[in-house]
Amino acid sequence: MAVKPALSEVLSSSPLAIMERHAAACLDCVMRLGPYFEAAQGGHWGKAEKLQLEIARLEGIADEIKMDVRRNLPRGLWMSVSRPDLLELVRMQDKMANETKDIAGLSLGRELAFPEKLEKSLFKFIATVTEAAEKAVEVVSATRELSRTAFGARQAKAIVTKCMLVEKIERRSDELQSKLRAKLRKHEEEISPIDAIFLYELLSNIGEIADHAEKVSHRAQIIAAS
């Protein structure tokens, strides 16, 4: 009868496998951000609450994987990649999930919605941020796959190309955030001053997801180059 290997054995033989699994769990959270704001912008707060709870549940799963990594990641010198680099990678990945949970919690707690005229720009911004997270997770997956070929020069170059794409998407998200802030300023008289402050905070926090995604891709690139 086959025996399921201990997590420590899996990590020592393929430490990037658990990183890829954690990255996918974090991406699951980010992917719910668009649907959440669709519900919020429509004033469907019951549906928004269900999506917020789903985001919190998925963030909890990501946390469980993160704790497994921290408890079981071997300290031996036989690992194919640096333990500190792996721990930093999982930390940066985790920030994407945490940020998403905080955003949904803040929005739901105050039932915050952006002015209707900003919706098209808002959803474009969220889609761009989500794409940054998706592409960053692709970098992690590619790093794991390419580790099997001992990170040859051609394979490492492919990782660099993928990272450059994440950087490009992150810059685009910065530009979209800046334009949204300018548009929101024109509608400040329509909303309460306190809500306006929190809406600006939401825009900043949404943009942070793309920043975290960029850092994830950079850390994966460091691992690929090691």
C-alpha positions as a Markdown table, in Angstrom:
| # | Residue | x | y | z |
|---|---|---|---|---|
| 1 | Met | 0.0 | 0.0 | 0.0 |
| 2 | Ala | 1.3 | 3.4 | -1.0 |
| 3 | Val | 2.2 | 5.7 | 1.9 |
| 4 | Lys | 1.7 | 9.4 | 1.6 |
| 5 | Pro | 5.1 | 11.1 | 2.2 |
| 6 | Ala | 5.5 | 13.5 | 5.1 |
| 7 | Leu | 5.3 | 17.2 | 4.1 |
| 8 | Ser | 9.0 | 17.6 | 5.1 |
| 9 | Glu | 10.0 | 14.9 | 2.6 |
| 10 | Val | 8.0 | 16.7 | -0.1 |
| 11 | Leu | 9.5 | 20.0 | 0.7 |
| 12 | Ser | 13.1 | 18.7 | 0.7 |
| 13 | Ser | 12.6 | 17.0 | -2.7 |
| 14 | Ser | 10.6 | 19.7 | -4.3 |
| 15 | Pro | 10.4 | 22.9 | -2.1 |
| 16 | Leu | 9.0 | 24.9 | -5.0 |
| 17 | Ala | 5.9 | 22.6 | -5.2 |
| 18 | Ile | 4.5 | 23.9 | -2.0 |
| 19 | Met | 5.3 | 27.5 | -3.0 |
| 20 | Glu | 3.3 | 27.0 | -6.2 |
| 21 | Arg | 0.4 | 25.6 | -4.2 |
| 22 | His | 0.5 | 28.6 | -1.8 |
| 23 | Ala | 0.7 | 31.0 | -4.7 |
| 24 | Ala | -2.4 | 29.4 | -6.3 |
| 25 | Ala | -4.3 | 29.8 | -3.0 |
| 26 | Cys | -3.4 | 33.5 | -2.8 |
| 27 | Leu | -4.5 | 34.0 | -6.4 |
| 28 | Asp | -7.8 | 32.4 | -5.6 |
| 29 | Cys | -8.4 | 35.3 | -3.1 |
| 30 | Val | -7.4 | 38.0 | -5.7 |
| 31 | Met | -9.7 | 36.5 | -8.3 |
| 32 | Arg | -12.7 | 37.1 | -6.1 |
| 33 | Leu | -12.0 | 40.9 | -5.9 |
| 34 | Gly | -13.7 | 41.7 | -9.2 |
| 35 | Pro | -16.9 | 39.8 | -8.4 |
| 36 | Tyr | -16.9 | 41.4 | -4.9 |
| 37 | Phe | -16.8 | 44.9 | -6.3 |
| 38 | Glu | -19.4 | 44.0 | -8.9 |
| 39 | Ala | -21.8 | 43.2 | -6.1 |
| 40 | Ala | -20.8 | 46.2 | -4.0 |
| 41 | Gln | -21.2 | 48.6 | -6.9 |
| 42 | Gly | -24.6 | 47.1 | -7.6 |
| 43 | Gly | -25.6 | 47.7 | -4.0 |
| 44 | His | -26.0 | 43.9 | -3.5 |
| 45 | Trp | -24.5 | 43.8 | 0.0 |
| 46 | Gly | -25.9 | 40.4 | 0.9 |
| 47 | Lys | -24.0 | 38.9 | -2.1 |
| 48 | Ala | -21.0 | 41.1 | -1.3 |
| 49 | Glu | -20.9 | 39.7 | 2.2 |
| 50 | Lys | -20.9 | 36.1 | 0.9 |
| 51 | Leu | -18.0 | 37.0 | -1.4 |
| 52 | Gln | -16.2 | 38.6 | 1.5 |
| 53 | Leu | -16.6 | 35.5 | 3.6 |
| 54 | Glu | -15.3 | 33.4 | 0.7 |
| 55 | Ile | -12.3 | 35.6 | 0.4 |
| 56 | Ala | -11.7 | 35.2 | 4.1 |
| 57 | Arg | -12.0 | 31.5 | 3.8 |
| 58 | Leu | -9.5 | 31.3 | 1.0 |
| 59 | Glu | -7.1 | 33.6 | 2.8 |
| 60 | Gly | -7.4 | 31.1 | 5.7 |
| 61 | Ile | -6.4 | 28.2 | 3.4 |
| 62 | Ala | -3.4 | 30.3 | 2.2 |
| 63 | Asp | -2.4 | 30.9 | 5.8 |
| 64 | Glu | -2.6 | 27.2 | 6.6 |
| 65 | Ile | -0.2 | 26.4 | 3.8 |
| 66 | Lys | 2.1 | 29.3 | 4.9 |
| 67 | Met | 2.3 | 27.8 | 8.4 |
| 68 | Asp | 3.0 | 24.4 | 7.0 |
| 69 | Val | 5.9 | 25.8 | 5.1 |
| 70 | Arg | 7.3 | 27.7 | 8.1 |
| 71 | Arg | 7.0 | 24.6 | 10.3 |
| 72 | Asn | 8.3 | 22.0 | 7.9 |
| 73 | Leu | 10.7 | 23.6 | 5.5 |
| 74 | Pro | 14.0 | 21.8 | 6.0 |
| 75 | Arg | 17.0 | 23.6 | 7.3 |
| 76 | Gly | 19.5 | 21.3 | 5.7 |
| 77 | Leu | 22.0 | 22.3 | 3.1 |
| 78 | Trp | 20.7 | 19.6 | 0.7 |
| 79 | Met | 17.8 | 21.8 | -0.5 |
| 80 | Ser | 18.1 | 22.9 | -4.1 |
| 81 | Val | 17.2 | 26.5 | -3.2 |
| 82 | Ser | 17.8 | 28.9 | -0.3 |
| 83 | Arg | 15.5 | 28.5 | 2.6 |
| 84 | Pro | 15.5 | 32.3 | 3.3 |
| 85 | Asp | 14.5 | 32.9 | -0.3 |
| 86 | Leu | 11.7 | 30.5 | -0.1 |
| 87 | Leu | 10.4 | 32.0 | 3.2 |
| 88 | Glu | 10.5 | 35.5 | 1.6 |
| 89 | Leu | 8.7 | 34.2 | -1.4 |
| 90 | Val | 5.9 | 32.8 | 0.6 |
| 91 | Arg | 5.7 | 36.0 | 2.7 |
| 92 | Met | 5.3 | 38.1 | -0.4 |
| 93 | Gln | 2.7 | 35.8 | -1.9 |
| 94 | Asp | 0.8 | 35.9 | 1.4 |
| 95 | Lys | 0.6 | 39.7 | 1.1 |
| 96 | Met | -1.6 | 39.4 | -2.0 |
| 97 | Ala | -4.2 | 37.3 | -0.1 |
| 98 | Asn | -4.1 | 39.5 | 3.0 |
| 99 | Glu | -4.5 | 42.7 | 1.0 |
| 100 | Thr | -7.5 | 41.3 | -0.8 |
| 101 | Lys | -9.2 | 40.2 | 2.5 |
| 102 | Asp | -8.5 | 43.7 | 4.0 |
| 103 | Ile | -10.0 | 45.5 | 1.0 |
| 104 | Ala | -13.2 | 43.4 | 1.0 |
| 105 | Gly | -13.5 | 43.9 | 4.8 |
| 106 | Leu | -13.1 | 47.6 | 4.6 |
| 107 | Ser | -15.5 | 48.0 | 1.7 |
| 108 | Leu | -18.1 | 45.8 | 3.3 |
| 109 | Gly | -17.8 | 47.3 | 6.8 |
| 110 | Arg | -18.7 | 50.7 | 5.6 |
| 111 | Glu | -20.8 | 49.5 | 2.6 |
| 112 | Leu | -18.5 | 51.6 | 0.4 |
| 113 | Ala | -19.2 | 52.0 | -3.3 |
| 114 | Phe | -17.5 | 54.3 | -5.9 |
| 115 | Pro | -19.5 | 56.9 | -7.9 |
| 116 | Glu | -21.2 | 55.2 | -10.8 |
| 117 | Lys | -19.3 | 57.2 | -13.4 |
| 118 | Leu | -16.0 | 55.6 | -12.1 |
| 119 | Glu | -17.2 | 52.0 | -12.5 |
| 120 | Lys | -15.7 | 51.4 | -16.0 |
| 121 | Ser | -12.3 | 52.7 | -14.8 |
| 122 | Leu | -12.6 | 50.9 | -11.5 |
| 123 | Phe | -13.2 | 47.5 | -13.1 |
| 124 | Lys | -10.4 | 48.0 | -15.6 |
| 125 | Phe | -8.1 | 48.8 | -12.6 |
| 126 | Ile | -9.1 | 45.7 | -10.7 |
| 127 | Ala | -8.7 | 43.6 | -13.9 |
| 128 | Thr | -5.2 | 44.9 | -14.4 |
| 129 | Val | -4.2 | 44.2 | -10.7 |
| 130 | Thr | -5.7 | 40.7 | -11.0 |
| 131 | Glu | -3.7 | 40.1 | -14.2 |
| 132 | Ala | -0.5 | 41.2 | -12.3 |
| 133 | Ala | -1.2 | 38.6 | -9.7 |
| 134 | Glu | -2.0 | 35.9 | -12.3 |
| 135 | Lys | 1.3 | 36.6 | -14.2 |
| 136 | Ala | 3.3 | 36.6 | -11.0 |
| 137 | Val | 1.9 | 33.1 | -10.1 |
| 138 | Glu | 2.9 | 32.0 | -13.6 |
| 139 | Val | 6.5 | 33.1 | -12.8 |
| 140 | Val | 6.4 | 31.0 | -9.6 |
| 141 | Ser | 5.0 | 28.0 | -11.6 |
| 142 | Ala | 7.7 | 28.5 | -14.3 |
| 143 | Thr | 10.4 | 28.7 | -11.7 |
| 144 | Arg | 9.3 | 25.4 | -10.2 |
| 145 | Glu | 9.1 | 23.7 | -13.7 |
| 146 | Leu | 12.4 | 25.1 | -14.8 |
| 147 | Ser | 14.1 | 24.0 | -11.5 |
| 148 | Arg | 14.0 | 20.5 | -13.0 |
| 149 | Thr | 16.3 | 21.5 | -15.7 |
| 150 | Ala | 18.8 | 23.1 | -13.3 |
| 151 | Phe | 17.9 | 26.6 | -14.4 |
| 152 | Gly | 19.7 | 26.6 | -17.7 |
| 153 | Ala | 20.5 | 30.0 | -19.4 |
| 154 | Arg | 17.7 | 29.8 | -21.8 |
| 155 | Gln | 15.2 | 28.9 | -19.1 |
| 156 | Ala | 16.4 | 31.6 | -16.8 |
| 157 | Lys | 15.9 | 34.1 | -19.7 |
| 158 | Ala | 12.3 | 33.0 | -20.0 |
| 159 | Ile | 11.8 | 33.8 | -16.3 |
| 160 | Val | 13.3 | 37.3 | -16.8 |
| 161 | Thr | 10.9 | 37.9 | -19.7 |
| 162 | Lys | 7.9 | 36.9 | -17.5 |
| 163 | Cys | 9.1 | 39.2 | -14.8 |
| 164 | Met | 9.3 | 42.1 | -17.2 |
| 165 | Leu | 5.7 | 41.5 | -18.1 |
| 166 | Val | 4.6 | 41.7 | -14.5 |
| 167 | Glu | 6.6 | 44.9 | -14.1 |
| 168 | Lys | 4.8 | 46.3 | -17.2 |
| 169 | Ile | 1.4 | 45.4 | -15.8 |
| 170 | Glu | 2.2 | 46.9 | -12.4 |
| 171 | Arg | 3.2 | 50.2 | -14.0 |
| 172 | Arg | -0.1 | 50.1 | -15.9 |
| 173 | Ser | -2.0 | 49.6 | -12.6 |
| 174 | Asp | -0.2 | 52.7 | -11.2 |
| 175 | Glu | -1.3 | 54.8 | -14.1 |
| 176 | Leu | -4.9 | 53.6 | -13.8 |
| 177 | Gln | -4.9 | 54.3 | -10.1 |
| 178 | Ser | -3.6 | 57.8 | -10.7 |
| 179 | Lys | -6.4 | 58.5 | -13.2 |
| 180 | Leu | -9.0 | 57.0 | -10.9 |
| 181 | Arg | -7.9 | 59.3 | -8.1 |
| 182 | Ala | -8.2 | 62.3 | -10.3 |
| 183 | Lys | -11.7 | 61.2 | -11.3 |
| 184 | Leu | -12.7 | 60.6 | -7.7 |
| 185 | Arg | -11.6 | 64.1 | -6.8 |
| 186 | Lys | -14.1 | 65.5 | -9.2 |
| 187 | His | -16.9 | 63.6 | -7.4 |
| 188 | Glu | -16.0 | 64.3 | -3.8 |
| 189 | Glu | -18.9 | 66.7 | -3.3 |
| 190 | Glu | -21.3 | 63.7 | -3.9 |
| 191 | Ile | -20.0 | 61.6 | -1.1 |
| 192 | Ser | -19.3 | 62.2 | 2.6 |
| 193 | Pro | -15.7 | 63.3 | 3.5 |
| 194 | Ile | -15.2 | 60.2 | 5.6 |
| 195 | Asp | -16.3 | 57.9 | 2.8 |
| 196 | Ala | -14.0 | 59.8 | 0.4 |
| 197 | Ile | -11.0 | 59.1 | 2.6 |
| 198 | Phe | -11.8 | 55.4 | 2.7 |
| 199 | Leu | -12.4 | 55.3 | -1.1 |
| 200 | Tyr | -8.9 | 56.7 | -1.7 |
| 201 | Glu | -7.6 | 54.1 | 0.8 |
| 202 | Leu | -9.3 | 51.4 | -1.2 |
| 203 | Leu | -7.7 | 52.5 | -4.4 |
| 204 | Ser | -4.3 | 52.5 | -2.7 |
| 205 | Asn | -4.8 | 49.0 | -1.2 |
| 206 | Ile | -6.0 | 47.6 | -4.5 |
| 207 | Gly | -2.9 | 48.9 | -6.2 |
| 208 | Glu | -0.8 | 47.3 | -3.5 |
| 209 | Ile | -1.8 | 43.9 | -4.7 |
| 210 | Ala | 0.0 | 44.6 | -8.0 |
| 211 | Asp | 3.0 | 45.8 | -6.0 |
| 212 | His | 3.1 | 42.6 | -4.1 |
| 213 | Ala | 2.7 | 40.6 | -7.3 |
| 214 | Glu | 5.8 | 42.4 | -8.7 |
| 215 | Lys | 7.8 | 41.5 | -5.6 |
| 216 | Val | 6.7 | 37.9 | -5.9 |
| 217 | Ser | 8.0 | 37.7 | -9.4 |
| 218 | His | 11.3 | 39.4 | -8.4 |
| 219 | Arg | 11.8 | 36.9 | -5.6 |
| 220 | Ala | 11.0 | 34.0 | -7.9 |
| 221 | Gln | 13.5 | 35.4 | -10.3 |
| 222 | Ile | 16.2 | 35.5 | -7.6 |
| 223 | Ile | 15.5 | 31.8 | -6.8 |
| 224 | Ala | 15.7 | 31.0 | -10.5 |
| 225 | Ala | 19.1 | 32.7 | -10.8 |
| 226 | Ser | 20.5 | 31.1 | -7.7 |
